[in-house]
Amino acid sequence: MLRTDFTERDILSKRKQLLNEIMKEVPAGVGKPGITKLQKDILLEILQSGSKWALKNGYGYKEDIDRTEEYGCMKSADPQVVSDKALSRGMPQLGTLGAGNHFLEIQKVDKIYDVEIAKKFGIEKEGQITVSIHCGSRGLGHQVASDYIAKMESKYGFKDLPDRELINAPINSELGQQYYKAMCCGVNYAFANRQMIEHWVRDVFNKLMGTSDGMSQIYDVCHNIAKMEKHKVDNEIKTVCVHRKGATRSFGPGRDEIPEIYRSIGQPVIIPGSMGTASYLLVGTKEAEEVSFASTAHGAGRVSSRAAMLRSIRGEDVKRKLEGKNIEVISNSMKGLAEESPEAYKDIDEVVKTSHQVGMGKMVVRLVPLGVMKG
């Protein structure tokens, strides 16, 4: 998520132009190749160093890295345990958005709940413009998961599991460690990917708005990831592997894992809504560390499958409805719009309110979309 100095009035008449220009710079969709062509040795460097590679090559600023989880690099990454097939899928896709629930949104601040913390995040007033980018490790990350699921099924099987999708390997086993290192490579690819997209978004704003000054990163955070962390378990501090699937980290103030700039207030927590609904910026809490291993939801969560949505709604109708709410929409796929229709998801306001009430994440800012780019 980026904050800007622009207001709703500044960008309203240029929304469509901004989205169209970003779509040219940042290709979106299933299997879409990027404009940056990588050699294998460069990709291996990205898997090792993440956002630091992007910064070294002119994508972004040092301040972005200071506002990124893990400072943009999972140190346990080992490209040697990533398959050639995963590498080949990753080479053409760096700097692309992807499809499904991935999106890029131009948003405005709708409501501020905590003025002081919002200011620390760079949010000063209602009507202020932000840009949110939701994407990850693309085909490379998907292939890493597929490769290791097959290896785990072969080595350990799933006959004693309640669900085949719970296939796993012990974290301290050779296979478990290989997967963890490969997953860290996927995270580093995602860090670099978002950093490049952010760079091109700034370029587009600079071209069409005359400046990109003030477009600073609020935070870059992972979800659908496992992390080795220290937590209190049975009144004893232990190092555990925390799996955050459909979840995002929500550390309270003081944790060493939080970038220094935010350590005194807690970790920024970004919870995107579904297309056309609100998104939220929260801050992590000590309560979350006690009740949920410092985790909260990473989104609204689906209530209807993609197949069910395709049977019940057309993408053209979704686009028309959103434009009726003064939300500009650009997409390469009407099918994708139907699959990701707001009706497919839970009420984000209720999800975030629940998280706030039980202390898993404290509400700071509510944002609403003005323009949506989908794959």
C-alpha atoms as one frame of an Amber mdcrd trajectory, in Angstrom:
protein
   0.000   0.000   0.000   1.238   3.471  -0.983   0.062   6.764   0.450  -0.011
   9.857  -1.752  -0.413  13.614  -1.429  -3.266  13.529  -3.961  -6.935  13.937
  -3.065 -10.050  12.498  -4.640 -10.648  15.788  -6.452  -7.128  15.652  -7.960
  -7.478  12.261  -9.622 -11.205  11.737 -10.262 -11.211  12.890 -13.883  -7.988
  10.966 -14.628  -8.900   7.627 -13.060  -9.555   5.805 -16.339  -6.403   7.176
 -17.926  -4.327   6.200 -14.883  -5.699   2.644 -14.888  -5.225   2.201 -18.644
  -1.641   3.435 -18.455  -0.859   1.202 -15.456  -2.316  -1.782 -17.336   0.192
  -1.105 -20.142   3.100  -0.925 -17.708   1.949  -3.771 -15.450   0.436  -6.639
 -17.480  -2.280  -8.541 -15.628  -3.913 -11.919 -16.127  -3.339 -15.679 -16.070
   0.148 -16.474 -17.364   0.766 -12.902 -18.509   4.430 -12.186 -19.324   6.048
  -8.994 -18.051   7.994  -6.357 -19.921  11.192  -7.345 -18.085  12.918 -10.399
 -19.555  15.118 -12.214 -17.038  18.111 -14.455 -17.485  18.316 -17.455 -15.160
  21.266 -16.050 -13.187  19.333 -12.824 -12.524  16.281 -14.767 -11.368  18.430
 -16.783  -8.953  19.731 -13.501  -7.509  16.142 -12.246  -7.058  15.151 -15.445
  -5.254  18.073 -14.905  -2.893  17.707 -11.173  -2.224  14.094 -10.105  -2.935
  13.386  -6.376  -2.739  17.084  -5.656  -2.342  17.608  -6.750  -5.956  14.804
  -4.422  -7.061  16.324  -1.482  -5.174  19.810  -2.181  -6.545  18.394  -2.144
 -10.068  16.549   1.159  -9.732  13.082  -0.031  -8.719  11.986   1.934  -5.673
  13.683   3.663  -2.768  15.547   2.683   0.384  12.513   3.980   2.344  10.383
   1.252   0.693  12.648  -1.470   2.072  12.470   0.129   5.523   8.681  -0.332
   5.334   8.686  -3.942   4.148   8.216  -7.085   6.218  11.600  -8.823   6.657
  13.085  -5.721   4.987  12.100  -7.402   1.723  14.248 -10.521   2.042  13.710
 -13.937   3.635  17.243 -14.944   4.555  16.539 -18.702   4.541  15.886 -18.693
   0.785  17.927 -21.232  -1.210  17.393 -21.168  -5.003  19.114 -24.575  -5.297
  15.934 -26.277  -4.004  13.663 -24.595  -6.598  12.923 -26.734  -9.664  13.828
 -25.760 -13.226  10.117 -25.806 -14.058   9.388 -23.246 -11.322  12.278 -21.094
 -12.550  11.020 -21.228 -16.131   7.556 -20.097 -14.993   9.055 -17.243 -12.984
  11.391 -15.823 -15.623   8.771 -14.135 -17.845   6.374 -12.987 -15.108   8.311
 -10.586 -12.873   6.497  -7.239 -12.709   3.033  -8.649 -13.467  -0.158  -8.675
 -11.447  -1.754 -12.050 -12.135  -5.427 -12.969 -12.040  -7.915 -14.371  -9.522
  -8.225 -12.191  -6.431  -5.113 -10.177  -7.317  -5.769  -6.519  -7.985  -4.423
  -3.006  -8.112  -6.689  -0.323  -6.653  -6.717   3.448  -6.525  -8.473   4.146
  -3.222  -9.495   7.079  -1.082  -9.425   7.336   2.688 -13.051   7.040   3.787
 -12.703   7.079   7.570  -9.899   7.480  10.122 -10.379   5.659  13.445  -7.018
   6.366  15.094  -5.639   9.760  14.061  -2.214   9.421  15.683  -1.369   5.980
  14.291  -2.804   6.936  10.902  -0.389   9.892  10.795   2.516   7.557  11.507
   1.390   5.522   8.480   1.270   8.704   6.369  -2.531   9.059   6.356  -3.581
  12.595   7.303  -7.107  13.214   6.058 -10.259  11.757   4.580 -10.314  11.902
   0.793  -6.544  11.260   0.602  -5.565   8.851  -2.202  -3.785   5.541  -1.650
  -2.798   2.765  -4.064  -2.972  -0.896  -3.037  -1.251  -3.743  -4.892  -2.295
  -7.316  -4.120  -0.205  -9.966  -5.864   2.482 -12.504  -5.107   4.950 -14.980
  -6.535   2.921 -15.809  -9.662   3.625 -19.089 -11.510   6.926 -19.605  -9.719
   5.303 -19.776  -6.280   2.476 -21.965  -7.573   4.976 -24.403  -9.067   7.075
 -24.517  -5.879   3.944 -25.562  -3.965   2.952 -28.141  -6.609   6.458 -29.642
  -6.660   6.669 -30.077  -2.902   3.097 -31.293  -2.447   3.955 -34.113  -4.879
   7.167 -34.880  -2.948   5.313 -34.920   0.380   2.606 -37.224  -0.990   5.287
 -39.562  -2.280   7.321 -39.608   0.945   4.692 -39.337   3.681   1.311 -39.993
   2.067  -2.042 -38.722   3.321  -4.031 -41.807   4.323  -4.118 -40.807   8.018
  -5.029 -37.173   7.312  -8.619 -35.887   7.647  -8.165 -34.020   4.345  -5.750
 -34.712   1.507  -4.963 -30.975   1.310  -3.357 -31.172   4.767  -0.369 -32.981
   3.246   2.830 -31.952   5.046   6.380 -32.804   6.018   7.891 -32.412   9.502
   9.537 -28.988   9.596  12.859 -30.400  10.804  12.963 -33.164   8.188  15.157
 -32.787   5.100  12.073 -32.385   2.884  10.443 -29.936   5.311  13.566 -27.775
   5.337  13.858 -27.878   1.543  10.274 -26.741   1.155  10.718 -23.942   3.677
  13.787 -22.660   1.788  11.969 -22.906  -1.547   8.935 -21.097  -0.104  11.256
 -18.307   1.073  12.433 -17.981  -2.542   8.810 -17.524  -3.589   8.368 -14.816
  -0.950  11.479 -12.999  -2.196  10.173 -13.144  -5.770   6.882 -11.655  -4.540
   8.689  -8.855  -2.688  10.619  -7.934  -5.861   7.487  -8.279  -7.999   5.481
  -5.810  -5.902   8.436  -3.424  -5.707   8.645  -3.290  -9.503   4.894  -2.791
  -9.879   5.044   0.008  -7.324   7.877   1.628  -9.310   5.821   1.630 -12.518
   2.740   2.957 -10.698   4.837   5.920  -9.544   6.039   6.411 -13.117   2.452
   6.529 -14.410   1.348   9.029 -11.753   4.395  11.157 -12.521   3.540  11.120
 -16.233  -0.188  11.864 -15.898  -0.332  13.883 -12.668   2.928  15.765 -13.140
   4.592  14.359 -10.021   4.982  11.233  -7.921   6.313  13.139  -4.916   4.756
  11.882  -1.689   3.977   8.412  -3.082   5.682   6.565  -0.258   5.119   2.971
   0.746   3.084   2.433   3.892   3.878  -1.271   4.108   4.533  -4.433   2.125
   3.369  -7.559   3.889   3.136 -11.271   3.074   0.340 -13.727   3.652  -0.120
 -17.424   2.820   3.286 -18.095   4.314   4.991 -19.939   7.169   7.373 -18.151
   9.535   9.675 -19.300  12.313   8.786 -17.124  15.321   9.021 -17.064  19.096
   5.661 -17.333  20.897   4.451 -18.177  24.374   3.077 -21.736  24.430   1.948
 -23.225  27.752   3.639 -20.337  29.595   6.951 -21.054  27.904   8.611 -19.100
  25.075   9.152 -21.476  22.155  10.286 -21.163  18.554   7.421 -22.430  16.413
   6.520 -22.541  12.734   3.415 -20.368  12.293   1.370 -21.146   9.169  -0.621
 -18.140   7.981  -2.896 -19.436   5.256  -5.663 -16.926   4.592  -4.065 -14.904
   7.379  -1.625 -12.052   7.859   0.734 -11.133  10.684  -0.463  -8.796  13.419
   2.414  -8.198  15.862   1.908  -5.659  18.606   4.444  -2.962  19.588   7.998
  -3.901  20.465   8.553  -7.066  18.434  11.965  -7.206  16.785  10.404  -8.565
  13.587   8.603  -5.251  12.969  10.637  -2.797  10.858  12.206  -0.229  13.138
  10.117   2.671  11.811   6.900   1.052  13.150   8.246  -0.975  16.079   6.936
   1.388  18.746   3.316   1.308  17.476   2.888  -2.209  16.086   2.842  -3.788
  12.668   0.697  -2.294   9.907  -1.968  -4.818   8.894  -3.506  -4.529   5.414
  -6.861  -6.264   4.917  -8.166  -5.828   1.367 -11.845  -6.116   0.597 -13.332
  -7.771  -2.438 -13.533  -5.812  -5.664 -15.734  -2.765  -5.159 -15.878  -2.950
  -1.361 -13.841  -1.273   1.383 -10.318  -2.203   2.444  -8.756  -1.559   5.846
  -5.462  -0.561   7.375  -5.112  -1.859  10.940  -2.305  -2.094  13.465  -1.192
  -5.243  15.263  -1.751  -5.808  18.974  -0.327  -7.613  21.969  -3.716  -9.345
  22.298  -3.204 -10.942  18.886   0.061 -12.410  20.119  -1.881 -14.029  22.970
  -4.968 -15.287  21.118  -3.905 -16.031  17.530  -0.112 -16.296  17.321  -0.134
 -12.641  16.182  -2.410 -13.267  13.210  -5.621 -11.932  11.767  -7.576 -12.446
   8.543  -5.941 -11.344   5.296  -9.238 -10.589   3.537 -12.985 -11.080   3.540
 -12.954 -14.749   2.519 -15.208 -16.360  -0.073 -18.776 -17.508   0.507 -19.287
 -18.706  -3.058 -16.992 -20.646  -5.394 -15.734 -19.280  -8.683 -17.749 -21.888
 -10.566 -20.938 -20.868  -8.731 -20.349 -17.218  -9.566 -19.882 -18.016 -13.252
 -23.266 -19.749 -13.219 -25.044 -16.833 -11.553 -23.527 -13.591 -12.878 -21.869
 -12.080 -15.942 -18.687 -10.032 -15.818 -20.325  -7.270 -17.857 -22.997  -6.953
 -15.160 -20.354  -6.711 -12.418 -18.577  -3.952 -14.327 -21.858  -2.079 -14.840
 -22.788  -2.352 -11.152 -19.416  -1.057  -9.990 -19.463   1.826 -12.434 -22.943
   2.624 -11.092 -21.207   3.077  -7.709 -18.683   5.464  -9.307 -15.910   2.825
  -9.337 -13.891   2.661 -12.568 -13.008  -0.939 -13.527 -10.475  -2.228 -16.031
  -9.900  -5.936 -16.672  -8.616  -8.304 -19.350 -11.277 -10.852 -18.462 -15.053
 -10.584 -18.021 -14.916 -14.159 -16.692 -12.466 -12.988 -14.018 -14.802 -10.156
 -13.013 -17.686 -12.616 -12.591 -15.561 -14.982 -10.480 -14.427 -12.122  -8.230
 -17.772 -10.332  -7.923 -18.284  -8.711  -4.486 -21.177 -11.115  -3.841 -18.671
 -13.987  -3.750 -17.167 -12.655  -0.506 -18.124 -12.053   3.108 -18.887  -8.546
   4.352 -15.421  -7.013   4.879 -16.790  -4.476   7.385 -18.057  -7.303   9.615
 -14.832  -9.292   9.242 -12.675  -6.330  10.276 -15.042  -5.260  13.056 -14.801
  -8.772  14.515 -11.002  -8.701  14.324 -11.017  -5.313  16.074 -13.438  -6.387
  18.819 -11.502  -9.518  19.781  -8.207  -7.607  19.691  -6.538  -9.362  16.737
  -6.024  -6.073  14.889  -6.962  -2.502  15.779  -8.826  -0.492  13.122  -6.895
   2.574  11.925  -8.220   3.549   8.474 -11.072   2.517   6.162 -10.481   2.924
   2.423 -12.874   2.664  -0.529 -12.028   2.082  -4.215 -12.226   4.715  -6.932
 -10.561   2.599  -9.603  -9.898  -1.162  -9.854  -7.508  -3.041 -12.152  -8.030
  -6.822 -12.401  -6.362  -9.583 -14.358
